[in-house]
Amino acid sequence: MPKKKHIPERTCIMCRKKIPKKDLIRFCFKNGEIILDESKKEMGRGAYLCEECFLRIENKKVKRKLLYALRINL
């Protein structure tokens, strides 16, 4: 009987749901900028959002959580 392949999971910083890593959107803090990490392999601290929470990115609460998760002080 073959073993099940491990599927990495990450937590959305807004809704706190555990979702497979491939289904999340990753943001990264690199060289003083917040960038959208499409490859999900960039160096630097990262934070994940699910698609539902990503659609609410203009919300101040989402922005605050993203800054906190990336350890950015303004």
PQR file with spaces between the fields and no chain letter, atoms N, CA, C, O and H, PARSE charges and radii, in Angstrom:
ATOM       1  N    MET     1       0.842   -1.187    0.000 -0.4000 1.5000
ATOM       2  CA   MET     1       0.000    0.000    0.000 -0.0000 2.0000
ATOM       3  C    MET     1       0.883    1.244    0.000  0.5500 1.7000
ATOM       4  O    MET     1       1.682    1.431    0.917 -0.5500 1.4000
ATOM       5  N    PRO     2       0.749    2.102   -1.021 -0.5600 1.5000
ATOM       6  CA   PRO     2       1.605    3.290   -1.095  0.2800 2.0000
ATOM       7  C    PRO     2       1.268    4.322   -0.024  0.5500 1.7000
ATOM       8  O    PRO     2       0.120    4.462    0.395 -0.5500 1.4000
ATOM       9  N    LYS     3       2.294    5.029    0.400 -0.4000 1.5000
ATOM      10  CA   LYS     3       2.094    6.085    1.392 -0.0000 2.0000
ATOM      11  C    LYS     3       1.436    7.292    0.757  0.5500 1.7000
ATOM      12  O    LYS     3       1.603    7.547   -0.436 -0.5500 1.4000
ATOM      13  H    LYS     3       3.227    4.915    0.059  0.4000 1.0000
ATOM      14  N    LYS     4       0.682    8.041    1.562 -0.4000 1.5000
ATOM      15  CA   LYS     4       0.097    9.289    1.090 -0.0000 2.0000
ATOM      16  C    LYS     4       1.189   10.337    1.014  0.5500 1.7000
ATOM      17  O    LYS     4       2.044   10.420    1.895 -0.5500 1.4000
ATOM      18  H    LYS     4       0.546    7.835    2.531  0.4000 1.0000
ATOM      19  N    LYS     5       1.158   11.131   -0.032 -0.4000 1.5000
ATOM      20  CA   LYS     5       2.137   12.193   -0.193 -0.0000 2.0000
ATOM      21  C    LYS     5       1.783   13.346    0.746  0.5500 1.7000
ATOM      22  O    LYS     5       0.618   13.722    0.874 -0.5500 1.4000
ATOM      23  H    LYS     5       0.463   11.063   -0.748  0.4000 1.0000
ATOM      24  N    HIS     6       2.788   13.889    1.387 -0.4000 1.5000
ATOM      25  CA   HIS     6       2.591   15.013    2.311 -0.0000 2.0000
ATOM      26  C    HIS     6       2.219   16.267    1.534  0.5500 1.7000
ATOM      27  O    HIS     6       2.883   16.608    0.555 -0.5500 1.4000
ATOM      28  H    HIS     6       3.734   13.584    1.283  0.4000 1.0000
ATOM      29  N    ILE     7       1.177   16.948    1.954 -0.4000 1.5000
ATOM      30  CA   ILE     7       0.747   18.195    1.338 -0.0000 2.0000
ATOM      31  C    ILE     7       0.992   19.309    2.358  0.5500 1.7000
ATOM      32  O    ILE     7       0.345   19.343    3.405 -0.5500 1.4000
ATOM      33  H    ILE     7       0.637   16.671    2.749  0.4000 1.0000
ATOM      34  N    PRO     8       1.934   20.230    2.055 -0.5600 1.5000
ATOM      35  CA   PRO     8       2.204   21.305    3.015  0.2800 2.0000
ATOM      36  C    PRO     8       1.011   22.238    3.166  0.5500 1.7000
ATOM      37  O    PRO     8       0.372   22.615    2.183 -0.5500 1.4000
ATOM      38  N    GLU     9       0.724   22.603    4.402 -0.4000 1.5000
ATOM      39  CA   GLU     9      -0.375   23.524    4.694 -0.0000 2.0000
ATOM      40  C    GLU     9       0.176   24.773    5.353  0.5500 1.7000
ATOM      41  O    GLU     9       1.175   24.722    6.070 -0.5500 1.4000
ATOM      42  H    GLU     9       1.243   22.297    5.200  0.4000 1.0000
ATOM      43  N    ARG    10      -0.484   25.895    5.104 -0.4000 1.5000
ATOM      44  CA   ARG    10      -0.150   27.157    5.746 -0.0000 2.0000
ATOM      45  C    ARG    10      -1.451   27.772    6.255  0.5500 1.7000
ATOM      46  O    ARG    10      -2.538   27.355    5.857 -0.5500 1.4000
ATOM      47  H    ARG    10      -1.296   25.937    4.521  0.4000 1.0000
ATOM      48  N    THR    11      -1.336   28.748    7.123 -0.4000 1.5000
ATOM      49  CA   THR    11      -2.502   29.388    7.721 -0.0000 2.0000
ATOM      50  C    THR    11      -2.690   30.774    7.134  0.5500 1.7000
ATOM      51  O    THR    11      -1.740   31.551    7.045 -0.5500 1.4000
ATOM      52  H    THR    11      -0.453   29.086    7.447  0.4000 1.0000
ATOM      53  N    CYS    12      -3.913   31.085    6.733 -0.4000 1.5000
ATOM      54  CA   CYS    12      -4.257   32.426    6.257 -0.0000 2.0000
ATOM      55  C    CYS    12      -4.171   33.366    7.450  0.5500 1.7000
ATOM      56  O    CYS    12      -4.685   33.053    8.524 -0.5500 1.4000
ATOM      57  H    CYS    12      -4.686   30.453    6.805  0.4000 1.0000
ATOM      58  N    ILE    13      -3.524   34.519    7.273 -0.4000 1.5000
ATOM      59  CA   ILE    13      -3.330   35.430    8.403 -0.0000 2.0000
ATOM      60  C    ILE    13      -4.616   36.122    8.822  0.5500 1.7000
ATOM      61  O    ILE    13      -4.689   36.651    9.931 -0.5500 1.4000
ATOM      62  H    ILE    13      -3.106   34.773    6.401  0.4000 1.0000
ATOM      63  N    MET    14      -5.625   36.134    7.973 -0.4000 1.5000
ATOM      64  CA   MET    14      -6.895   36.789    8.315 -0.0000 2.0000
ATOM      65  C    MET    14      -7.899   35.826    8.942  0.5500 1.7000
ATOM      66  O    MET    14      -8.324   36.023   10.080 -0.5500 1.4000
ATOM      67  H    MET    14      -5.566   35.704    7.072  0.4000 1.0000
ATOM      68  N    CYS    15      -8.277   34.791    8.204 -0.4000 1.5000
ATOM      69  CA   CYS    15      -9.351   33.907    8.678 -0.0000 2.0000
ATOM      70  C    CYS    15      -8.829   32.736    9.518  0.5500 1.7000
ATOM      71  O    CYS    15      -9.616   32.009   10.124 -0.5500 1.4000
ATOM      72  H    CYS    15      -7.932   34.631    7.279  0.4000 1.0000
ATOM      73  N    ARG    16      -7.487   32.551    9.556 -0.4000 1.5000
ATOM      74  CA   ARG    16      -6.827   31.522   10.356 -0.0000 2.0000
ATOM      75  C    ARG    16      -7.172   30.099    9.921  0.5500 1.7000
ATOM      76  O    ARG    16      -7.019   29.168   10.712 -0.5500 1.4000
ATOM      77  H    ARG    16      -6.848   33.142    9.064  0.4000 1.0000
ATOM      78  N    LYS    17      -7.633   29.907    8.687 -0.4000 1.5000
ATOM      79  CA   LYS    17      -7.917   28.566    8.165 -0.0000 2.0000
ATOM      80  C    LYS    17      -6.620   27.944    7.660  0.5500 1.7000
ATOM      81  O    LYS    17      -5.786   28.622    7.060 -0.5500 1.4000
ATOM      82  H    LYS    17      -7.757   30.663    8.044  0.4000 1.0000
ATOM      83  N    LYS    18      -6.461   26.641    7.910 -0.4000 1.5000
ATOM      84  CA   LYS    18      -5.322   25.913    7.363 -0.0000 2.0000
ATOM      85  C    LYS    18      -5.715   25.426    5.977  0.5500 1.7000
ATOM      86  O    LYS    18      -6.708   24.718    5.810 -0.5500 1.4000
ATOM      87  H    LYS    18      -7.139   26.091    8.397  0.4000 1.0000
ATOM      88  N    ILE    19      -4.919   25.816    4.987 -0.4000 1.5000
ATOM      89  CA   ILE    19      -5.215   25.541    3.586 -0.0000 2.0000
ATOM      90  C    ILE    19      -3.927   25.044    2.938  0.5500 1.7000
ATOM      91  O    ILE    19      -2.842   25.470    3.333 -0.5500 1.4000
ATOM      92  H    ILE    19      -4.112   26.391    5.124  0.4000 1.0000
ATOM      93  N    PRO    20      -4.022   24.145    1.942 -0.5600 1.5000
ATOM      94  CA   PRO    20      -2.802   23.732    1.237  0.2800 2.0000
ATOM      95  C    PRO    20      -2.049   24.938    0.663  0.5500 1.7000
ATOM      96  O    PRO    20      -2.653   25.874    0.138 -0.5500 1.4000
ATOM      97  N    LYS    21      -0.745   24.892    0.773 -0.4000 1.5000
ATOM      98  CA   LYS    21       0.120   26.012    0.393 -0.0000 2.0000
ATOM      99  C    LYS    21      -0.114   26.473   -1.045  0.5500 1.7000
ATOM     100  O    LYS    21      -0.060   27.670   -1.324 -0.5500 1.4000
ATOM     101  H    LYS    21      -0.255   24.131    1.199  0.4000 1.0000
ATOM     102  N    LYS    22      -0.372   25.544   -1.953 -0.4000 1.5000
ATOM     103  CA   LYS    22      -0.548   25.897   -3.366 -0.0000 2.0000
ATOM     104  C    LYS    22      -1.803   26.722   -3.625  0.5500 1.7000
ATOM     105  O    LYS    22      -1.898   27.375   -4.664 -0.5500 1.4000
ATOM     106  H    LYS    22      -0.416   24.571   -1.726  0.4000 1.0000
ATOM     107  N    ASP    23      -2.768   26.708   -2.706 -0.4000 1.5000
ATOM     108  CA   ASP    23      -4.020   27.436   -2.871 -0.0000 2.0000
ATOM     109  C    ASP    23      -3.998   28.823   -2.232  0.5500 1.7000
ATOM     110  O    ASP    23      -4.990   29.549   -2.300 -0.5500 1.4000
ATOM     111  H    ASP    23      -2.691   26.177   -1.862  0.4000 1.0000
ATOM     112  N    LEU    24      -2.887   29.195   -1.618 -0.4000 1.5000
ATOM     113  CA   LEU    24      -2.780   30.486   -0.943 -0.0000 2.0000
ATOM     114  C    LEU    24      -1.957   31.478   -1.753  0.5500 1.7000
ATOM     115  O    LEU    24      -1.205   31.093   -2.648 -0.5500 1.4000
ATOM     116  H    LEU    24      -2.081   28.605   -1.563  0.4000 1.0000
ATOM     117  N    ILE    25      -2.106   32.742   -1.433 -0.4000 1.5000
ATOM     118  CA   ILE    25      -1.359   33.822   -2.065 -0.0000 2.0000
ATOM     119  C    ILE    25      -0.320   34.291   -1.051  0.5500 1.7000
ATOM     120  O    ILE    25      -0.662   34.636    0.081 -0.5500 1.4000
ATOM     121  H    ILE    25      -2.718   33.055   -0.706  0.4000 1.0000
ATOM     122  N    ARG    26       0.940   34.303   -1.455 -0.4000 1.5000
ATOM     123  CA   ARG    26       2.023   34.644   -0.538 -0.0000 2.0000
ATOM     124  C    ARG    26       2.539   36.048   -0.796  0.5500 1.7000
ATOM     125  O    ARG    26       2.749   36.455   -1.939 -0.5500 1.4000
ATOM     126  H    ARG    26       1.217   34.023   -2.374  0.4000 1.0000
ATOM     127  N    PHE    27       2.737   36.778    0.295 -0.4000 1.5000
ATOM     128  CA   PHE    27       3.372   38.077    0.251 -0.0000 2.0000
ATOM     129  C    PHE    27       4.699   37.958    0.972  0.5500 1.7000
ATOM     130  O    PHE    27       4.841   37.175    1.911 -0.5500 1.4000
ATOM     131  H    PHE    27       2.566   36.447    1.223  0.4000 1.0000
ATOM     132  N    CYS    28       5.669   38.740    0.527 -0.4000 1.5000
ATOM     133  CA   CYS    28       7.007   38.651    1.066 -0.0000 2.0000
ATOM     134  C    CYS    28       7.546   40.060    1.304  0.5500 1.7000
ATOM     135  O    CYS    28       7.242   40.975    0.539 -0.5500 1.4000
ATOM     136  H    CYS    28       5.553   39.376   -0.236  0.4000 1.0000
ATOM     137  N    PHE    29       8.335   40.239    2.347 -0.4000 1.5000
ATOM     138  CA   PHE    29       8.984   41.513    2.621 -0.0000 2.0000
ATOM     139  C    PHE    29      10.439   41.376    2.229  0.5500 1.7000
ATOM     140  O    PHE    29      11.204   40.650    2.863 -0.5500 1.4000
ATOM     141  H    PHE    29       8.582   39.495    2.969  0.4000 1.0000
ATOM     142  N    LYS    30      10.815   42.090    1.164 -0.4000 1.5000
ATOM     143  CA   LYS    30      12.172   41.956    0.631 -0.0000 2.0000
ATOM     144  C    LYS    30      12.668   43.330    0.183  0.5500 1.7000
ATOM     145  O    LYS    30      11.961   44.050   -0.523 -0.5500 1.4000
ATOM     146  H    LYS    30      10.194   42.680    0.649  0.4000 1.0000
ATOM     147  N    ASN    31      13.854   43.682    0.584 -0.4000 1.5000
ATOM     148  CA   ASN    31      14.480   44.957    0.216 -0.0000 2.0000
ATOM     149  C    ASN    31      13.606   46.158    0.549  0.5500 1.7000
ATOM     150  O    ASN    31      13.553   47.121   -0.215 -0.5500 1.4000
ATOM     151  H    ASN    31      14.428   43.098    1.157  0.4000 1.0000
ATOM     152  N    GLY    32      12.925   46.103    1.680 -0.4000 1.5000
ATOM     153  CA   GLY    32      12.111   47.232    2.126 -0.0000 2.0000
ATOM     154  C    GLY    32      10.767   47.365    1.426  0.5500 1.7000
ATOM     155  O    GLY    32      10.101   48.389    1.575 -0.5500 1.4000
ATOM     156  H    GLY    32      12.969   45.320    2.300  0.4000 1.0000
ATOM     157  N    GLU    33      10.357   46.365    0.673 -0.4000 1.5000
ATOM     158  CA   GLU    33       9.075   46.412   -0.038 -0.0000 2.0000
ATOM     159  C    GLU    33       8.270   45.148    0.224  0.5500 1.7000
ATOM     160  O    GLU    33       8.827   44.074    0.449 -0.5500 1.4000
ATOM     161  H    GLU    33      10.898   45.533    0.553  0.4000 1.0000
ATOM     162  N    ILE    34       6.954   45.294    0.190 -0.4000 1.5000
ATOM     163  CA   ILE    34       6.074   44.129    0.238 -0.0000 2.0000
ATOM     164  C    ILE    34       5.814   43.731   -1.206  0.5500 1.7000
ATOM     165  O    ILE    34       5.330   44.531   -2.007 -0.5500 1.4000
ATOM     166  H    ILE    34       6.501   46.167    0.007  0.4000 1.0000
ATOM     167  N    ILE    35       6.142   42.481   -1.529 -0.4000 1.5000
ATOM     168  CA   ILE    35       5.946   42.016   -2.899 -0.0000 2.0000
ATOM     169  C    ILE    35       5.039   40.793   -2.911  0.5500 1.7000
ATOM     170  O    ILE    35       4.981   40.040   -1.939 -0.5500 1.4000
ATOM     171  H    ILE    35       6.535   41.831   -0.878  0.4000 1.0000
ATOM     172  N    LEU    36       4.336   40.605   -4.014 -0.4000 1.5000
ATOM     173  CA   LEU    36       3.521   39.421   -4.231 -0.0000 2.0000
ATOM     174  C    LEU    36       4.451   38.334   -4.744  0.5500 1.7000
ATOM     175  O    LEU    36       5.075   38.493   -5.793 -0.5500 1.4000
ATOM     176  H    LEU    36       4.383   41.217   -4.803  0.4000 1.0000
ATOM     177  N    ASP    37       4.545   37.252   -4.023 -0.4000 1.5000
ATOM     178  CA   ASP    37       5.476   36.171   -4.360 -0.0000 2.0000
ATOM     179  C    ASP    37       4.739   35.114   -5.169  0.5500 1.7000
ATOM     180  O    ASP    37       4.124   34.208   -4.607 -0.5500 1.4000
ATOM     181  H    ASP    37       4.038   37.123   -3.171  0.4000 1.0000
ATOM     182  N    GLU    38       4.804   35.235   -6.484 -0.4000 1.5000
ATOM     183  CA   GLU    38       4.081   34.299   -7.345 -0.0000 2.0000
ATOM     184  C    GLU    38       4.713   32.916   -7.351  0.5500 1.7000
ATOM     185  O    GLU    38       4.005   31.918   -7.489 -0.5500 1.4000
ATOM     186  H    GLU    38       5.303   35.972   -6.941  0.4000 1.0000
ATOM     187  N    SER    39       6.029   32.836   -7.204 -0.4000 1.5000
ATOM     188  CA   SER    39       6.705   31.536   -7.221 -0.0000 2.0000
ATOM     189  C    SER    39       6.606   30.827   -5.873  0.5500 1.7000
ATOM     190  O    SER    39       6.845   29.623   -5.784 -0.5500 1.4000
ATOM     191  H    SER    39       6.604   33.646   -7.091  0.4000 1.0000
ATOM     192  N    LYS    40       6.255   31.565   -4.832 -0.4000 1.5000
ATOM     193  CA   LYS    40       6.174   31.063   -3.454 -0.0000 2.0000
ATOM     194  C    LYS    40       7.511   30.517   -2.958  0.5500 1.7000
ATOM     195  O    LYS    40       7.556   29.652   -2.083 -0.5500 1.4000
ATOM     196  H    LYS    40       6.060   32.544   -4.904  0.4000 1.0000
ATOM     197  N    LYS    41       8.613   31.042   -3.538 -0.4000 1.5000
ATOM     198  CA   LYS    41       9.938   30.573   -3.153 -0.0000 2.0000
ATOM     199  C    LYS    41      10.905   31.716   -2.862  0.5500 1.7000
ATOM     200  O    LYS    41      12.089   31.469   -2.634 -0.5500 1.4000
ATOM     201  H    LYS    41       8.576   31.745   -4.249  0.4000 1.0000
ATOM     202  N    GLU    42      10.433   32.955   -2.865 -0.4000 1.5000
ATOM     203  CA   GLU    42      11.310   34.103   -2.610 -0.0000 2.0000
ATOM     204  C    GLU    42      11.862   34.045   -1.197  0.5500 1.7000
ATOM     205  O    GLU    42      11.227   33.518   -0.284 -0.5500 1.4000
ATOM     206  H    GLU    42       9.471   33.156   -3.051  0.4000 1.0000
ATOM     207  N    MET    43      13.045   34.592   -1.039 -0.4000 1.5000
ATOM     208  CA   MET    43      13.659   34.681    0.282 -0.0000 2.0000
ATOM     209  C    MET    43      12.969   35.798    1.064  0.5500 1.7000
ATOM     210  O    MET    43      12.385   36.707    0.474 -0.5500 1.4000
ATOM     211  H    MET    43      13.560   35.020   -1.781  0.4000 1.0000
ATOM     212  N    GLY    44      13.038   35.728    2.356 -0.4000 1.5000
ATOM     213  CA   GLY    44      12.462   36.761    3.199 -0.0000 2.0000
ATOM     214  C    GLY    44      11.218   36.257    3.917  0.5500 1.7000
ATOM     215  O    GLY    44      10.669   35.203    3.595 -0.5500 1.4000
ATOM     216  H    GLY    44      13.512   34.989    2.835  0.4000 1.0000
ATOM     217  N    ARG    45      10.796   37.037    4.890 -0.4000 1.5000
ATOM     218  CA   ARG    45       9.624   36.668    5.673 -0.0000 2.0000
ATOM     219  C    ARG    45       8.385   36.723    4.798  0.5500 1.7000
ATOM     220  O    ARG    45       8.204   37.662    4.023 -0.5500 1.4000
ATOM     221  H    ARG    45      11.242   37.893    5.152  0.4000 1.0000
ATOM     222  N    GLY    46       7.536   35.716    4.925 -0.4000 1.5000
ATOM     223  CA   GLY    46       6.334   35.650    4.110 -0.0000 2.0000
ATOM     224  C    GLY    46       5.072   35.571    4.937  0.5500 1.7000
ATOM     225  O    GLY    46       5.103   35.215    6.116 -0.5500 1.4000
ATOM     226  H    GLY    46       7.683   34.953    5.555  0.4000 1.0000
ATOM     227  N    ALA    47       3.965   35.905    4.308 -0.4000 1.5000
ATOM     228  CA   ALA    47       2.649   35.817    4.939 -0.0000 2.0000
ATOM     229  C    ALA    47       1.673   35.348    3.864  0.5500 1.7000
ATOM     230  O    ALA    47       1.806   35.705    2.693 -0.5500 1.4000
ATOM     231  H    ALA    47       3.940   36.193    3.351  0.4000 1.0000
ATOM     232  N    TYR    48       0.698   34.551    4.269 -0.4000 1.5000
ATOM     233  CA   TYR    48      -0.226   33.953    3.320 -0.0000 2.0000
ATOM     234  C    TYR    48      -1.647   34.460    3.528  0.5500 1.7000
ATOM     235  O    TYR    48      -2.091   34.665    4.658 -0.5500 1.4000
ATOM     236  H    TYR    48       0.590   34.261    5.220  0.4000 1.0000
ATOM     237  N    LEU    49      -2.356   34.659    2.411 -0.4000 1.5000
ATOM     238  CA   LEU    49      -3.772   35.023    2.415 -0.0000 2.0000
ATOM     239  C    LEU    49      -4.520   34.066    1.505  0.5500 1.7000
ATOM     240  O    LEU    49      -4.016   33.688    0.447 -0.5500 1.4000
ATOM     241  H    LEU    49      -1.996   34.492    1.493  0.4000 1.0000
ATOM     242  N    CYS    50      -5.731   33.670    1.915 -0.4000 1.5000
ATOM     243  CA   CYS    50      -6.574   32.875    1.025 -0.0000 2.0000
ATOM     244  C    CYS    50      -7.204   33.827   -0.002  0.5500 1.7000
ATOM     245  O    CYS    50      -7.151   35.046    0.163 -0.5500 1.4000
ATOM     246  H    CYS    50      -6.140   33.978    2.774  0.4000 1.0000
ATOM     247  N    GLU    51      -7.788   33.274   -1.043 -0.4000 1.5000
ATOM     248  CA   GLU    51      -8.360   34.107   -2.105 -0.0000 2.0000
ATOM     249  C    GLU    51      -9.490   34.991   -1.587  0.5500 1.7000
ATOM     250  O    GLU    51      -9.620   36.142   -2.004 -0.5500 1.4000
ATOM     251  H    GLU    51      -7.830   32.284   -1.178  0.4000 1.0000
ATOM     252  N    GLU    52     -10.296   34.465   -0.691 -0.4000 1.5000
ATOM     253  CA   GLU    52     -11.418   35.230   -0.132 -0.0000 2.0000
ATOM     254  C    GLU    52     -10.921   36.463    0.629  0.5500 1.7000
ATOM     255  O    GLU    52     -11.469   37.554    0.473 -0.5500 1.4000
ATOM     256  H    GLU    52     -10.190   33.530   -0.352  0.4000 1.0000
ATOM     257  N    CYS    53      -9.904   36.289    1.435 -0.4000 1.5000
ATOM     258  CA   CYS    53      -9.350   37.409    2.198 -0.0000 2.0000
ATOM     259  C    CYS    53      -8.559   38.351    1.292  0.5500 1.7000
ATOM     260  O    CYS    53      -8.516   39.556    1.542 -0.5500 1.4000
ATOM     261  H    CYS    53      -9.459   35.402    1.562  0.4000 1.0000
ATOM     262  N    PHE    54      -7.934   37.816    0.247 -0.4000 1.5000
ATOM     263  CA   PHE    54      -7.190   38.646   -0.693 -0.0000 2.0000
ATOM     264  C    PHE    54      -8.104   39.654   -1.389  0.5500 1.7000
ATOM     265  O    PHE    54      -7.683   40.769   -1.697 -0.5500 1.4000
ATOM     266  H    PHE    54      -7.969   36.837    0.044  0.4000 1.0000
ATOM     267  N    LEU    55      -9.346   39.263   -1.633 -0.4000 1.5000
ATOM     268  CA   LEU    55     -10.297   40.164   -2.278 -0.0000 2.0000
ATOM     269  C    LEU    55     -10.652   41.352   -1.388  0.5500 1.7000
ATOM     270  O    LEU    55     -11.128   42.374   -1.882 -0.5500 1.4000
ATOM     271  H    LEU    55      -9.688   38.357   -1.383  0.4000 1.0000
ATOM     272  N    ARG    56     -10.424   41.228   -0.086 -0.4000 1.5000
ATOM     273  CA   ARG    56     -10.702   42.315    0.859 -0.0000 2.0000
ATOM     274  C    ARG    56      -9.435   43.058    1.255  0.5500 1.7000
ATOM     275  O    ARG    56      -9.388   43.659    2.329 -0.5500 1.4000
ATOM     276  H    ARG    56     -10.037   40.398    0.315  0.4000 1.0000
ATOM     277  N    ILE    57      -8.409   43.032    0.413 -0.4000 1.5000
ATOM     278  CA   ILE    57      -7.106   43.594    0.759 -0.0000 2.0000
ATOM     279  C    ILE    57      -7.158   45.099    1.013  0.5500 1.7000
ATOM     280  O    ILE    57      -6.292   45.622    1.715 -0.5500 1.4000
ATOM     281  H    ILE    57      -8.447   42.544   -0.459  0.4000 1.0000
ATOM     282  N    GLU    58      -8.128   45.802    0.474 -0.4000 1.5000
ATOM     283  CA   GLU    58      -8.245   47.245    0.702 -0.0000 2.0000
ATOM     284  C    GLU    58      -8.727   47.573    2.114  0.5500 1.7000
ATOM     285  O    GLU    58      -8.615   48.716    2.557 -0.5500 1.4000
ATOM     286  H    GLU    58      -8.831   45.377   -0.096  0.4000 1.0000
ATOM     287  N    ASN    59      -9.249   46.602    2.804 -0.4000 1.5000
ATOM     288  CA   ASN    59      -9.724   46.769    4.167 -0.0000 2.0000
ATOM     289  C    ASN    59      -8.525   47.103    5.082  0.5500 1.7000
ATOM     290  O    ASN    59      -7.476   46.465    4.984 -0.5500 1.4000
ATOM     291  H    ASN    59      -9.340   45.674    2.444  0.4000 1.0000
ATOM     292  N    LYS    60      -8.682   48.090    5.957 -0.4000 1.5000
ATOM     293  CA   LYS    60      -7.593   48.492    6.855 -0.0000 2.0000
ATOM     294  C    LYS    60      -7.154   47.353    7.769  0.5500 1.7000
ATOM     295  O    LYS    60      -5.971   47.234    8.085 -0.5500 1.4000
ATOM     296  H    LYS    60      -9.534   48.608    6.036  0.4000 1.0000
ATOM     297  N    LYS    61      -8.092   46.520    8.194 -0.4000 1.5000
ATOM     298  CA   LYS    61      -7.761   45.418    9.090 -0.0000 2.0000
ATOM     299  C    LYS    61      -6.831   44.416    8.407  0.5500 1.7000
ATOM     300  O    LYS    61      -5.912   43.886    9.032 -0.5500 1.4000
ATOM     301  H    LYS    61      -9.053   46.616    7.937  0.4000 1.0000
ATOM     302  N    VAL    62      -7.076   44.163    7.126 -0.4000 1.5000
ATOM     303  CA   VAL    62      -6.228   43.234    6.379 -0.0000 2.0000
ATOM     304  C    VAL    62      -4.824   43.815    6.240  0.5500 1.7000
ATOM     305  O    VAL    62      -3.837   43.100    6.416 -0.5500 1.4000
ATOM     306  H    VAL    62      -7.823   44.593    6.619  0.4000 1.0000
ATOM     307  N    LYS    63      -4.729   45.088    5.929 -0.4000 1.5000
ATOM     308  CA   LYS    63      -3.422   45.725    5.792 -0.0000 2.0000
ATOM     309  C    LYS    63      -2.636   45.669    7.100  0.5500 1.7000
ATOM     310  O    LYS    63      -1.435   45.400    7.104 -0.5500 1.4000
ATOM     311  H    LYS    63      -5.531   45.669    5.786  0.4000 1.0000
ATOM     312  N    ARG    64      -3.333   45.928    8.215 -0.4000 1.5000
ATOM     313  CA   ARG    64      -2.675   45.882    9.533 -0.0000 2.0000
ATOM     314  C    ARG    64      -2.149   44.484    9.828  0.5500 1.7000
ATOM     315  O    ARG    64      -1.023   44.325   10.300 -0.5500 1.4000
ATOM     316  H    ARG    64      -4.309   46.146    8.212  0.4000 1.0000
ATOM     317  N    LYS    65      -2.963   43.478    9.549 -0.4000 1.5000
ATOM     318  CA   LYS    65      -2.544   42.095    9.810 -0.0000 2.0000
ATOM     319  C    LYS    65      -1.350   41.713    8.945  0.5500 1.7000
ATOM     320  O    LYS    65      -0.440   41.020    9.400 -0.5500 1.4000
ATOM     321  H    LYS    65      -3.878   43.607    9.166  0.4000 1.0000
ATOM     322  N    LEU    66      -1.360   42.171    7.688 -0.4000 1.5000
ATOM     323  CA   LEU    66      -0.250   41.865    6.790 -0.0000 2.0000
ATOM     324  C    LEU    66       1.042   42.509    7.285  0.5500 1.7000
ATOM     325  O    LEU    66       2.092   41.867    7.278 -0.5500 1.4000
ATOM     326  H    LEU    66      -2.099   42.734    7.319  0.4000 1.0000
ATOM     327  N    LEU    67       0.978   43.764    7.712 -0.4000 1.5000
ATOM     328  CA   LEU    67       2.153   44.432    8.251 -0.0000 2.0000
ATOM     329  C    LEU    67       2.653   43.751    9.524  0.5500 1.7000
ATOM     330  O    LEU    67       3.860   43.625    9.729 -0.5500 1.4000
ATOM     331  H    LEU    67       0.125   44.286    7.718  0.4000 1.0000
ATOM     332  N    TYR    68       1.739   43.318   10.369 -0.4000 1.5000
ATOM     333  CA   TYR    68       2.113   42.644   11.606 -0.0000 2.0000
ATOM     334  C    TYR    68       2.759   41.297   11.311  0.5500 1.7000
ATOM     335  O    TYR    68       3.769   40.947   11.921 -0.5500 1.4000
ATOM     336  H    TYR    68       0.758   43.421   10.202  0.4000 1.0000
ATOM     337  N    ALA    69       2.180   40.533   10.375 -0.4000 1.5000
ATOM     338  CA   ALA    69       2.708   39.215   10.040 -0.0000 2.0000
ATOM     339  C    ALA    69       4.103   39.304    9.417  0.5500 1.7000
ATOM     340  O    ALA    69       4.931   38.416    9.619 -0.5500 1.4000
ATOM     341  H    ALA    69       1.359   40.818    9.880  0.4000 1.0000
ATOM     342  N    LEU    70       4.361   40.362    8.669 -0.4000 1.5000
ATOM     343  CA   LEU    70       5.664   40.539    8.041 -0.0000 2.0000
ATOM     344  C    LEU    70       6.658   41.262    8.944  0.5500 1.7000
ATOM     345  O    LEU    70       7.797   41.508    8.544 -0.5500 1.4000
ATOM     346  H    LEU    70       3.688   41.084    8.504  0.4000 1.0000
ATOM     347  N    ARG    71       6.235   41.603   10.155 -0.4000 1.5000
ATOM     348  CA   ARG    71       7.064   42.272   11.155 -0.0000 2.0000
ATOM     349  C    ARG    71       7.564   43.632   10.662  0.5500 1.7000
ATOM     350  O    ARG    71       8.746   43.952   10.782 -0.5500 1.4000
ATOM     351  H    ARG    71       5.310   41.403   10.480  0.4000 1.0000
ATOM     352  N    ILE    72       6.642   44.426   10.106 -0.4000 1.5000
ATOM     353  CA   ILE    72       6.982   45.749    9.608 -0.0000 2.0000
ATOM     354  C    ILE    72       6.431   46.796   10.556  0.5500 1.7000
ATOM     355  O    ILE    72       5.244   46.779   10.881 -0.5500 1.4000
ATOM     356  H    ILE    72       5.681   44.166   10.009  0.4000 1.0000
ATOM     357  N    ASN    73       7.281   47.704   11.000 -0.4000 1.5000
ATOM     358  CA   ASN    73       6.854   48.793   11.880 -0.0000 2.0000
ATOM     359  C    ASN    73       6.774   50.078   11.078  0.5500 1.7000
ATOM     360  O    ASN    73       7.740   50.476   10.426 -0.5500 1.4000
ATOM     361  H    ASN    73       8.246   47.718   10.736  0.4000 1.0000
ATOM     362  N    LEU    74       5.623   50.722   11.128 -0.4000 1.5000
ATOM     363  CA   LEU    74       5.482   52.016   10.447 -0.0000 2.0000
ATOM     364  C    LEU    74       5.410   53.135   11.444  0.5500 1.7000
ATOM     365  O    LEU    74       5.291   54.298   11.060 -0.5500 1.4000
ATOM     366  H    LEU    74       4.838   50.399   11.658  0.4000 1.0000
